[in-house]
Amino acid sequence: MPRPNKPKRVRGLPICERFVPEKRSCTGHEILMTVEEYETLRLIDYQGLTQEECARKMGVGRATVQAMYTEARKKTARFLAEAATLRIHGGNYCLGEQEDRDIGGRGADKMKIAVTYENGQVYQHFGHTEQFKIYNAEDGKILSSEITDTNGTGHGALAGFLKDRGIDVLICGGIGGGARNALGEAGIRLYPGASGDADLQVEAFLKGSLSYDPDTVCDHHHHGEESSCGHHGEGGSCGHHHSH
């Protein structure tokens, strides 16, 4: 798909990418909002930024933000008025921050990325991972990497393990609800459902083209807190188990 326009910078993907009416039989149509359109709503309506501030954070001009913001609000109104399904997906964006990345003295475009790791591949069960490969990246390029043993640390404690090492982003396979929450509290952005060569996945992430699935849950055998992986009670309309 051609991308003639400059990718818009977004901080991260929405926690939930699919919203449906409680009475699902109300309607069959779906409204698609791009990730960058959603980001304008998050920054302007949720965080209270001006359009100028939003434009700076996203690395684009104010007119571009104004157009995306108008479109996002129209789609939100349609979603409510038409009782449609709203899906936030796709677009032309790259993941990263500008001013907000400068935490603890680090530069504006520096980032530490961790990947659940086994034999060069993305390991598929977060709570059982014995190693992480940790990458130091700057300006969209990998500067260095190292493999770190978890030394038996498991499940929720792994979030603290990563936080202590200053990790910004985690790329993994399956992961349960408890671990998701712990990572969120630690301020670590999560990209589950990745697979394949770990180095290639990090390179794809830095280019904004990582193939992952935010709905991925740990469907491994039952193991303690992870046995309820991906179940959110009546909030199941997040789309964790919709068929593709």
ABEGO torsion letter per residue (X at the ends): XBBABBBBBBABBBABABBBBABAAABABBBBBBAAAAAAAAAAAAAGBBAAAAAAAAGBBAAAAAAAAAAAAAAAAAAAAAGBBBBBBEEBBBBEBBAAABBGGBBAABBBBBBBBBGGBBBABAAABABBBBBBBBGGBBABBBBBBAGGBBEAAAAAAAAAAGBABBBBBBBBAAAAAAAAAAGBBBBBGBBEBAAAAAAAAAAGABBBBAABBBABBBBEAAAABGBAEAAAAAGAABBX
